[in-house]
């Protein structure tokens, strides 16, 4: 199968002629086998190439049955094949993969960190490095060294060797195969076995940027972007910085301080609002307590709040029934409403049962405990509350 892997020798080919020598079912699709292929199959953390074969979109490229399998939606006939590789996708992967080699070499050189895994994602890539501790200062040193290698525009070469020839290469890690070993060398930087696609010179990577670090159990995961992805990331962040600067009326260097000051001001306002809210709820509960119906020493309050948050209504109910011998039947909303029925500890009336008697009038749902129950529904809220009041009066009279 090594003869098929023409991307080993030239990653810059985007169009080539081949022959379809076999077509086999592959899950609910079809796999085309070519007599030669520049299409890269997914492997080693690098996604597969995409493109077309005779204008058929390639869904996926993988290895199987001793060949490279080009997965398509429709069955095709054997014969000549006009093949096109999506260059934008291919070159993006070349930038990310070569950038990873440089980053891995820098981690190893500066901090003896070995790369244990690598993955190119849709928007960013990740590498896992075996180091015990790491911080942003070390990230800056890694980035500085990695990008200096990019700016030096050094050569990136590929050699295919046998095991006996490995001693001539200063390998960062050992290969996992015994023969036809492909070695990627980056001048004055790295030398590693790899089957992926790479740029010819480091300058083509453009830029390497570590976006985020994450502590794992015995290692760190680093999210990074290279080339066009780094440009896209910088473009967005520059846009964001300008928007934030305009929002806070602050120059770029002062945005962080302006944000923290604004956040602190917001927290203080929230505290003040919470205090005022508590005072208003206390005032409302006192006013309602004064207007309550008195039924043999038990105060009954029934009220509909048209434009009040239900959380406030619940707090008002809780404040009222914290007093002895008090019943609160409250609603938030007129046509579509939420209800809270609550009582003091010393009243032996089941609020859950009471709520359930009127919920059918509102096509509603709800429930709770004997002391407090809540629910909601739609309909004539005033009539439903009146019904609850009459039912409650009957229960209170029965208790006498």
N, C-alpha and C positions, 0 to 999 in steps of 0.2 A: 504493500500500500504506500510505501514511502515515495515511489515514483509518481504517484498521483498528487502529492502535496507540493504543487508548484509554488505556492505562497512561501514555502521554505526558502526559495531562491530569489523571488521577486515579489515584494508586497505592493508594488505600485501598478501592477497590471490590473486594468479595470474591464477590458474586453478581450475575449479569446474565443477561438473556435475549438469545439470538441465533438465527440460522438457519444450519443446516448447508447450504451451497450446493454442496459437492462432496466426494466421498470417493474418494481415490486410493490405489492400493497404494504402500507405502513399505517397502522391504526386505521383511522377513517380517511387517510390520504394516500399519496403515492410517493415512493422514493425513487429518484432517478440516479442511476449510476453512470458516471462518465468515464471515458478512457483516460482522461486527465482533468485536473481541476485546480483552479486558483482560489476557489471558495474555501474560506476558513470554517471548520466545524467547531462548535462551542467546546472549549477545553481550557483547563487551567485557570479558570476565573474570567476568561475573555469570551464575550458573546460571539455567536456565529455571524458570519457575513449575511447580508441580504442582497437581493438583486433579482435578475430574471434569467430564465433559460427559454429561448424561443418565445419571448414576451410573456411567459408564465411566471407569476410572482413566486419567489422562493419563500416559503413559510419558515423554514428552519434548515440548518445544516448540521449533521451529526456524523459520528462514525459508527459503523456496524457491519457485521457480516464481512469483515476484511476490506471494507470500502468506505469512501465518503458518500453519505446519503444526502441527496438534495431533495428536501420534502416540498411537494407541490400539492395543490388542491385537486387537480384533474389528472386523469390518466394521459400519458403521452406515448407517442410511438418512438421506437428506436430509430436512430439515424443522426444526421448532422444536427449540431446544437450551437446556436449563437448565444453566448453567455456574456452577461453584463453584471458587474459588481457595483453596488451602491458605494461610490467613492466617499461621500460625506460620512457615511456610517463606518466604512473601513478606516479612513484616516483618523476619525475620532478615536476609534479603538487603538490605533497605532500610537497616537499621542498619549492616551491613558496608560497603555501597557509599558511603553518606554519610560514614561514618567515614573511608573511604579518601580521599575528596575533602579532608577536613579535614587528615588526615596529609600528603597530598601538598602541600597549600598551606603547611603548617608547614615541611616540608623545604625548600620553595622559598624561603620567607620568611627562615628562619634560616640556611640553608647553601647556597642557590642549587642545591639538589638537584632535578633534574627526574625525574619518574616515567616510566620506560620500559616498565613492564609491571605488570599488576594481575590477581590471581586470587582468587576466593572459593572456598575449599575446603570440605570437609565440616565440619571442626572449627575451622579457622582460615583466615585469609586472608594473602596475601603481596603486597608491592609491591617492585619493584626500583627503586632510586634511584641516579642517576648522581652519585656523590660519590667522591672519591679516598680519604678516610679517615673513620672514624667510631669512636665509643667509647660506653661506657655513660653517661658524663656528658652527652653530646649527646643520647642517647636520652631521658634524664630531662627535658631542656629541651624536646624535641619533645613528650613526653607532657604536660608541664605546660601548654604553650601549647594543644595540641589539646583537652585536657579543660577548659580555661578557656572555650574556644569552645563546648563542649558545655554547660557550666554556665550560660553566658550565655543559652542557649535562644533563639538567634537564628533568624530566618526562613530557610527554604530554598525558593526559588521556581524555576519553570521557565518559559522563554520560547521560542517557536519563531519564528525570524527568517530573513530572507534574508541573503545575503552582504553586501549593501550596508548592512545595519543593524548589522553586527558592530562597527563603530567605536565604537558607544555602550557597548560592554561591555569592561571591563578583563580580557580573557581571559588566563588562565595558559598556555594552549596553544591552537593553532589547530585549527579543525575539519577533518575529513577529507571532508566532503560540501560541495556547492555550494549546496544549497537546503534548505528546511525544517530549518534547523539548530536543534537544541534546546540551549539554554543553561541550565545549572544554576548558580544564584547562591546563595551562602551569605553572608549579611550580614556585612560587615567581615572576610571570610575568603577566599572563593574565588569564581571565576567561570570555568567550564569547559564546553566542549561535551560532552554526554553523553546517551545514550539510555536509561540505566538507571532503576530505580525508587528513589525517595528519600523520606526522612521529610520532614514539613512544617516541623519545628523541630528544632534540634540537640539539645535536651534529651531528645528521644526516643531518641537513641543510647545514653544512659545512662552509658557509660564507654568509653574507648579505652585499650587496653593493648598495648604492644609486648612480645611474648614472647621473641623471639630475633632476633639479627642474624647474617648470614652474609656473609663477604667473597667476592665474585666477582672476575672478572678485572679489570674496570674499573668496578665498581659494588658496591653492597651490596643484599642481599635482607633485607627485614624481615618477620617473621611477626607478625601482630597479631590481636586479637579485639576485638569491640565488643558492647555491649548484653548480651543474654542469654548470649552466649558468654563474655563477660568475667566475668559473675556465676558461670557454671558453672566457669570456670577458677579463680576466686578461692575458690569453695566447696571445690573439690578441694584446692587448695594450703593452705587453712586447715586442712582435715582432716589433710593430710600433716604440716603443722607441729606440730599437736597430738599426732599419733602419734609423731613424732620427739622431741618434747619429753618425752613420757612414757617413751619408750625410753631416752633419755639422762639422764633425771631432771634436766632443765635447763629454765630459763625460755626463752621464745621468743628473746630477744636473745642467749642463750648457745649456741644449738643449733649454729651454725656452728663455734665453737671446740670444742664437745664432740665434734662429728663428726670434726674434724681430729685431735683428741687420740686418739679411739678408733681412727681409721685408722692413726695412728702406732704405737699400742700393738699393733694387729693385725700390722703389718709386723714389729715387733720379735719378736712371738710366732712369726711365720712363720720368721724367721731362726733362732730358738732351736729350733723344731721341725725345721728342715732340718738343723741341726747334730746334734741328737739322732738324727735318722733316719740320718744318715751314720755316726754312732757305732754304732748298732744293726746296720746293714748290715755294717759292718766286723767287729763281734763275731760275727754270724751266719756270715759267710764264713770266719772263722778257726775257729769251732767245726766247721763242715762239713769244712773242710780237714783237721782232725785226725781226723775219723771216716771219711775217704775210703778206698776200696779201693785197694790198691797193686798194679798189674799191671805187673811188670817196670819199676818206676820211674815209672810214669804213675799219677797219682792220679785216680780216677773217683768222682764224687759223684752220687748219684741221690736225690732227695727230693721229696715232695709236701707243699706248704704248704696247709693247709686253710682258714685264715682270714687270708690275706695278700694285699695289693694286688699285682697282677701287675707293676706298675712297680718295686716293691721287690724282687720275685723276680728281675727282669731285672738290677737293680743288684747283687744278690748274685752272680749268675752272672758279671757283668762283673768284679766284685772278685776272684772266685776264679780266673778264667782269666787275670787280669793276672799271676798267678804262672806260671812255666814248668811244662810237663808236667802240665797239669790239664785234666780234662774235666768239664763240669757238665751234667747232665740234670735239669732242674727243672720242676715243675708247680705251678700255683696253682689250687686247686679239686679236688673229688673226682669228682662225677658229670659236671658241666660244667666243663671245665678249659681253661687256657691253658698252653702249653709253651714253654720256651726251652732249646735245645741249643746249647752253646758250648764252644770249645776254646782252648787256648793256641796261640801262633804256631808253636811248634816241633813240633806234632803233625800229621802228615799224614793226617787223617781228615776226610771231607766230612760236615759236620753237616747240610747241607741234604738230602743223600741219606739219611742216617740218619733224619731226621724224616719224610721221605716214606714210609719203609718202615713206620712205625707209625701214620700218620694214618688209613689205612683201618680200623684196629682201633677208631678213635674216630669214624668218619664225619666226619672233620675236614678242615680246609683250612689251608694255611700254606706257608711257604717262607722262603728267605733266601740266605745265602752259604755257601761251604765252611767259613767260620770260625764263623758264628752263624746260627741259623734259629729261627723261632718260628711257632706255629700254635695251633689250638684245636679242640675237639670234645667229644663226650659219650660216656660209656661207662665201662668198667673201666680207670681211669687207672693203677692199680697194675700191672695185667697188661700194659698197653701199655708202661709204663716198664721193667718186667722184661724184656720182649721187646727193647727198645732196648738195655738193658745187655748182654744175651746176644749180640746182634748186634755190639755194640761190642767186647766181649771177643774175639770171633772175629776181628775186624779187627785188633785190637791184637796178638793172637798171630801173625797172618799177617805183621805188620810186623817181627817179631823175626828 
